[in-house]
Amino acid sequence: MTAVDTSIALAPMRAEHANAVLAIYAAGIASGTATFESSAPTWDQFDATHLADHRFVALDGDDVVGWVAVSPVSGRCVYAGVVESSLYVAPHAQGRGVGRALTERLIGSARDGGVWTIQCGIFPQNTASLALHERMGFRVVGTRERFGRMTHGPLAGQWLDVVLLEKRL
């Protein structure tokens, strides 16, 4: 397991982190292996769709170097304890344990907040994210084959699979 860089601190995500969070999201989008989204949302859109109690940033001094957040998977009450996570680490901070630290914090927060399942969808090409999630106890539930067509980046025009993972708390 990658050791967490001791200069990294975790904090609740707040509006003051918006520009950095969205810039890191944009970098993930540009990689072409993080999301089908082709552009980052506005902060208001992001804020409205991600649960405030389960959003965290990783800080190296005052520099936001990663973030994790969850969205509800459904508005139906029977799924109230099921969330979908998003995890992004700035390119210059990858390999420093930032993703692991953020995921550990999210798992604790979710467990304390009554969440019973965290799920995520990851492209098979994103081998680092798949490995991290499996190390953190997420299990592969299945693969959604040709789930969406990529519109940007090096895989533009290709139909991509999405590996569905979950962690029961």
Phi and psi restraints in degrees (value plus and minus 20) as a CYANA .aco file:
   2 THR   PHI     -91.9   -51.9
   2 THR   PSI     111.3   151.3
   3 ALA   PHI     -93.2   -53.2
   3 ALA   PSI     126.2   166.2
   4 VAL   PHI    -100.0   -60.0
   4 VAL   PSI     109.0   149.0
   5 ASP   PHI     -78.7   -38.7
   5 ASP   PSI     105.0   145.0
   6 THR   PHI     -89.6   -49.6
   6 THR   PSI     -30.2     9.8
   7 SER   PHI    -103.2   -63.2
   7 SER   PSI     -23.5    16.5
   8 ILE   PHI    -109.5   -69.5
   8 ILE   PSI     110.4   150.4
   9 ALA   PHI    -139.9   -99.9
   9 ALA   PSI     129.8   169.8
  10 LEU   PHI    -128.7   -88.7
  10 LEU   PSI     125.7   165.7
  11 ALA   PHI    -168.5  -128.5
  11 ALA   PSI     135.0   175.0
  12 PRO   PHI     -80.2   -40.2
  12 PRO   PSI     121.3   161.3
  13 MET   PHI     -94.4   -54.4
  13 MET   PSI     110.4   150.4
  14 ARG   PHI    -148.7  -108.7
  14 ARG   PSI     149.2   189.2
  15 ALA   PHI     -76.7   -36.7
  15 ALA   PSI     -50.4   -10.4
  16 GLU   PHI     -85.1   -45.1
  16 GLU   PSI     -37.6     2.4
  17 HIS   PHI    -111.6   -71.6
  17 HIS   PSI     -22.6    17.4
  18 ALA   PHI     -72.4   -32.4
  18 ALA   PSI     -72.0   -32.0
  19 ASN   PHI     -80.0   -40.0
  19 ASN   PSI     -63.0   -23.0
  20 ALA   PHI     -89.6   -49.6
  20 ALA   PSI     -61.8   -21.8
  21 VAL   PHI     -79.3   -39.3
  21 VAL   PSI     -67.0   -27.0
  22 LEU   PHI     -90.2   -50.2
  22 LEU   PSI     -50.6   -10.6
  23 ALA   PHI     -88.0   -48.0
  23 ALA   PSI     -60.3   -20.3
  24 ILE   PHI     -86.4   -46.4
  24 ILE   PSI     -60.0   -20.0
  25 TYR   PHI     -80.5   -40.5
  25 TYR   PSI     -65.1   -25.1
  26 ALA   PHI     -80.9   -40.9
  26 ALA   PSI     -58.3   -18.3
  27 ALA   PHI     -84.8   -44.8
  27 ALA   PSI     -59.1   -19.1
  28 GLY   PHI     -84.3   -44.3
  28 GLY   PSI     -61.3   -21.3
  29 ILE   PHI     -80.4   -40.4
  29 ILE   PSI     -65.2   -25.2
  30 ALA   PHI     -83.1   -43.1
  30 ALA   PSI     -47.0    -7.0
  31 SER   PHI     -85.3   -45.3
  31 SER   PSI     -45.8    -5.8
  32 GLY   PHI      57.3    97.3
  32 GLY   PSI     -16.3    23.7
  33 THR   PHI    -147.0  -107.0
  33 THR   PSI      -2.5    37.5
  34 ALA   PHI    -131.5   -91.5
  34 ALA   PSI     -52.3   -12.3
  35 THR   PHI    -182.2  -142.2
  35 THR   PSI     136.8   176.8
  36 PHE   PHI     -97.4   -57.4
  36 PHE   PSI     -38.2     1.8
  37 GLU   PHI     -78.4   -38.4
  37 GLU   PSI     123.4   163.4
  38 SER   PHI    -124.9   -84.9
  38 SER   PSI     -28.2    11.8
  39 SER   PHI    -174.3  -134.3
  39 SER   PSI     133.5   173.5
  40 ALA   PHI     -92.7   -52.7
  40 ALA   PSI     128.8   168.8
  41 PRO   PHI     -94.7   -54.7
  41 PRO   PSI     154.2   194.2
  42 THR   PHI     -94.0   -54.0
  42 THR   PSI     144.5   184.5
  43 TRP   PHI     -82.4   -42.4
  43 TRP   PSI     -59.9   -19.9
  44 ASP   PHI     -80.5   -40.5
  44 ASP   PSI     -60.8   -20.8
  45 GLN   PHI     -86.0   -46.0
  45 GLN   PSI     -65.5   -25.5
  46 PHE   PHI     -79.9   -39.9
  46 PHE   PSI     -69.1   -29.1
  47 ASP   PHI     -80.2   -40.2
  47 ASP   PSI     -57.9   -17.9
  48 ALA   PHI     -93.8   -53.8
  48 ALA   PSI     -42.3    -2.3
  49 THR   PHI    -127.5   -87.5
  49 THR   PSI     -25.6    14.4
  50 HIS   PHI    -137.1   -97.1
  50 HIS   PSI     114.5   154.5
  51 LEU   PHI     -87.9   -47.9
  51 LEU   PSI     102.9   142.9
  52 ALA   PHI     -80.8   -40.8
  52 ALA   PSI     -52.1   -12.1
  53 ASP   PHI     -95.2   -55.2
  53 ASP   PSI     -30.1     9.9
  54 HIS   PHI    -152.7  -112.7
  54 HIS   PSI      29.1    69.1
  55 ARG   PHI    -149.8  -109.8
  55 ARG   PSI     106.9   146.9
  56 PHE   PHI    -158.5  -118.5
  56 PHE   PSI     132.1   172.1
  57 VAL   PHI    -139.0   -99.0
  57 VAL   PSI     132.6   172.6
  58 ALA   PHI    -123.3   -83.3
  58 ALA   PSI     110.5   150.5
  59 LEU   PHI    -137.6   -97.6
  59 LEU   PSI     114.7   154.7
  60 ASP   PHI    -133.1   -93.1
  60 ASP   PSI      74.8   114.8
  61 GLY   PHI      48.4    88.4
  61 GLY   PSI    -144.0  -104.0
  62 ASP   PHI    -115.8   -75.8
  62 ASP   PSI     -20.0    20.0
  63 ASP   PHI    -109.1   -69.1
  63 ASP   PSI     100.8   140.8
  64 VAL   PHI     -95.0   -55.0
  64 VAL   PSI     102.4   142.4
  65 VAL   PHI    -135.9   -95.9
  65 VAL   PSI     -19.3    20.7
  66 GLY   PHI    -198.9  -158.9
  66 GLY   PSI     144.9   184.9
  67 TRP   PHI    -174.3  -134.3
  67 TRP   PSI     137.4   177.4
  68 VAL   PHI    -158.9  -118.9
  68 VAL   PSI     123.2   163.2
  69 ALA   PHI    -174.2  -134.2
  69 ALA   PSI     140.0   180.0
  70 VAL   PHI    -147.6  -107.6
  70 VAL   PSI     135.0   175.0
  71 SER   PHI    -145.9  -105.9
  71 SER   PSI     128.3   168.3
  72 PRO   PHI     -86.0   -46.0
  72 PRO   PSI     125.4   165.4
  73 VAL   PHI    -103.0   -63.0
  73 VAL   PSI     -39.1     0.9
  74 SER   PHI    -179.8  -139.8
  74 SER   PSI     134.8   174.8
  75 GLY   PHI    -105.9   -65.9
  75 GLY   PSI     -27.2    12.8
  76 ARG   PHI     -90.7   -50.7
  76 ARG   PSI     116.3   156.3
  77 CYS   PHI     -80.9   -40.9
  77 CYS   PSI     -49.8    -9.8
  78 VAL   PHI     -87.5   -47.5
  78 VAL   PSI     -36.9     3.1
  79 TYR   PHI    -126.3   -86.3
  79 TYR   PSI      -2.2    37.8
  80 ALA   PHI     -80.0   -40.0
  80 ALA   PSI     -45.6    -5.6
  81 GLY   PHI    -120.3   -80.3
  81 GLY   PSI      -2.3    37.7
  82 VAL   PHI    -137.5   -97.5
  82 VAL   PSI     105.8   145.8
  83 VAL   PHI    -149.8  -109.8
  83 VAL   PSI     138.3   178.3
  84 GLU   PHI    -131.3   -91.3
  84 GLU   PSI     109.7   149.7
  85 SER   PHI    -118.7   -78.7
  85 SER   PSI     131.0   171.0
  86 SER   PHI    -147.2  -107.2
  86 SER   PSI     113.7   153.7
  87 LEU   PHI    -155.1  -115.1
  87 LEU   PSI     105.9   145.9
  88 TYR   PHI    -155.8  -115.8
  88 TYR   PSI     115.8   155.8
  89 VAL   PHI    -143.9  -103.9
  89 VAL   PSI     113.9   153.9
  90 ALA   PHI     -77.0   -37.0
  90 ALA   PSI     120.8   160.8
  91 PRO   PHI     -71.9   -31.9
  91 PRO   PSI     -60.8   -20.8
  92 HIS   PHI     -92.7   -52.7
  92 HIS   PSI     -30.2     9.8
  93 ALA   PHI    -128.3   -88.3
  93 ALA   PSI     -20.0    20.0
  94 GLN   PHI     -87.7   -47.7
  94 GLN   PSI     124.9   164.9
  95 GLY   PHI      66.2   106.2
  95 GLY   PSI     -13.0    27.0
  96 ARG   PHI    -126.9   -86.9
  96 ARG   PSI     -12.5    27.5
  97 GLY   PHI      65.8   105.8
  97 GLY   PSI     -11.8    28.2
  98 VAL   PHI     -82.4   -42.4
  98 VAL   PSI     -67.3   -27.3
  99 GLY   PHI     -81.0   -41.0
  99 GLY   PSI     -61.9   -21.9
 100 ARG   PHI     -82.9   -42.9
 100 ARG   PSI     -66.7   -26.7
 101 ALA   PHI     -81.4   -41.4
 101 ALA   PSI     -63.5   -23.5
 102 LEU   PHI     -85.3   -45.3
 102 LEU   PSI     -60.3   -20.3
 103 THR   PHI     -86.6   -46.6
 103 THR   PSI     -61.4   -21.4
 104 GLU   PHI     -79.8   -39.8
 104 GLU   PSI     -63.9   -23.9
 105 ARG   PHI     -84.3   -44.3
 105 ARG   PSI     -61.5   -21.5
 106 LEU   PHI     -82.6   -42.6
 106 LEU   PSI     -64.8   -24.8
 107 ILE   PHI     -79.0   -39.0
 107 ILE   PSI     -64.9   -24.9
 108 GLY   PHI     -83.4   -43.4
 108 GLY   PSI     -64.5   -24.5
 109 SER   PHI     -82.7   -42.7
 109 SER   PSI     -65.6   -25.6
 110 ALA   PHI     -83.3   -43.3
 110 ALA   PSI     -65.4   -25.4
 111 ARG   PHI     -80.1   -40.1
 111 ARG   PSI     -66.6   -26.6
 112 ASP   PHI     -85.6   -45.6
 112 ASP   PSI     -46.0    -6.0
 113 GLY   PHI    -114.7   -74.7
 113 GLY   PSI     -10.3    29.7
 114 GLY   PHI      66.7   106.7
 114 GLY   PSI     -10.8    29.2
 115 VAL   PHI     -96.4   -56.4
 115 VAL   PSI     117.5   157.5
 116 TRP   PHI    -131.3   -91.3
 116 TRP   PSI     -35.0     5.0
 117 THR   PHI    -164.0  -124.0
 117 THR   PSI     109.7   149.7
 118 ILE   PHI    -128.7   -88.7
 118 ILE   PSI     107.5   147.5
 119 GLN   PHI    -141.4  -101.4
 119 GLN   PSI     140.4   180.4
 120 CYS   PHI    -174.6  -134.6
 120 CYS   PSI     135.2   175.2
 121 GLY   PHI    -137.5   -97.5
 121 GLY   PSI     108.1   148.1
 122 ILE   PHI    -151.8  -111.8
 122 ILE   PSI     116.1   156.1
 123 PHE   PHI     -86.1   -46.1
 123 PHE   PSI     121.3   161.3
 124 PRO   PHI     -77.8   -37.8
 124 PRO   PSI     -47.3    -7.3
 125 GLN   PHI     -89.2   -49.2
 125 GLN   PSI     -38.5     1.5
 126 ASN   PHI    -110.1   -70.1
 126 ASN   PSI      48.4    88.4
 127 THR   PHI     -83.3   -43.3
 127 THR   PSI     -53.7   -13.7
 128 ALA   PHI     -85.5   -45.5
 128 ALA   PSI     -62.7   -22.7
 129 SER   PHI     -87.2   -47.2
 129 SER   PSI     -62.0   -22.0
 130 LEU   PHI     -79.4   -39.4
 130 LEU   PSI     -65.8   -25.8
 131 ALA   PHI     -82.7   -42.7
 131 ALA   PSI     -63.3   -23.3
 132 LEU   PHI     -79.6   -39.6
 132 LEU   PSI     -70.6   -30.6
 133 HIS   PHI     -82.9   -42.9
 133 HIS   PSI     -59.0   -19.0
 134 GLU   PHI     -85.6   -45.6
 134 GLU   PSI     -59.7   -19.7
 135 ARG   PHI     -82.9   -42.9
 135 ARG   PSI     -49.7    -9.7
 136 MET   PHI    -106.9   -66.9
 136 MET   PSI     -12.9    27.1
 137 GLY   PHI      74.3   114.3
 137 GLY   PSI     -12.9    27.1
 138 PHE   PHI     -96.0   -56.0
 138 PHE   PSI     124.2   164.2
 139 ARG   PHI    -134.2   -94.2
 139 ARG   PSI     126.1   166.1
 140 VAL   PHI     -94.7   -54.7
 140 VAL   PSI     104.0   144.0
 141 VAL   PHI    -111.8   -71.8
 141 VAL   PSI     -53.8   -13.8
 142 GLY   PHI     150.4   190.4
 142 GLY   PSI    -198.3  -158.3
 143 THR   PHI    -143.2  -103.2
 143 THR   PSI     107.1   147.1
 144 ARG   PHI    -107.7   -67.7
 144 ARG   PSI      87.1   127.1
 145 GLU   PHI     -98.7   -58.7
 145 GLU   PSI     116.5   156.5
 146 ARG   PHI      27.1    67.1
 146 ARG   PSI      29.5    69.5
 147 PHE   PHI     -92.0   -52.0
 147 PHE   PSI     -52.0   -12.0
 148 GLY   PHI    -178.0  -138.0
 148 GLY   PSI     139.3   179.3
 149 ARG   PHI    -122.1   -82.1
 149 ARG   PSI     104.1   144.1
 150 MET   PHI     -91.6   -51.6
 150 MET   PSI     115.6   155.6
 151 THR   PHI    -125.7   -85.7
 151 THR   PSI     -24.7    15.3
 152 HIS   PHI    -168.2  -128.2
 152 HIS   PSI     149.1   189.1
 153 GLY   PHI      53.2    93.2
 153 GLY   PSI    -188.5  -148.5
 154 PRO   PHI     -86.3   -46.3
 154 PRO   PSI     -37.6     2.4
 155 LEU   PHI    -125.2   -85.2
 155 LEU   PSI      -5.1    34.9
 156 ALA   PHI     -73.8   -33.8
 156 ALA   PSI     115.4   155.4
 157 GLY   PHI      68.8   108.8
 157 GLY   PSI     -31.8     8.2
 158 GLN   PHI    -112.4   -72.4
 158 GLN   PSI     124.5   164.5
 159 TRP   PHI    -101.1   -61.1
 159 TRP   PSI     109.0   149.0
 160 LEU   PHI    -134.7   -94.7
 160 LEU   PSI     124.5   164.5
 161 ASP   PHI     -99.7   -59.7
 161 ASP   PSI     139.0   179.0
 162 VAL   PHI    -150.9  -110.9
 162 VAL   PSI     103.7   143.7
 163 VAL   PHI    -105.4   -65.4
 163 VAL   PSI     104.6   144.6
 164 LEU   PHI    -116.0   -76.0
 164 LEU   PSI     104.0   144.0
 165 LEU   PHI    -141.5  -101.5
 165 LEU   PSI     135.5   175.5
 166 GLU   PHI    -166.5  -126.5
 166 GLU   PSI     135.5   175.5
 167 LYS   PHI    -151.1  -111.1
 167 LYS   PSI     101.7   141.7
 168 ARG   PHI    -107.2   -67.2
 168 ARG   PSI     114.3   154.3
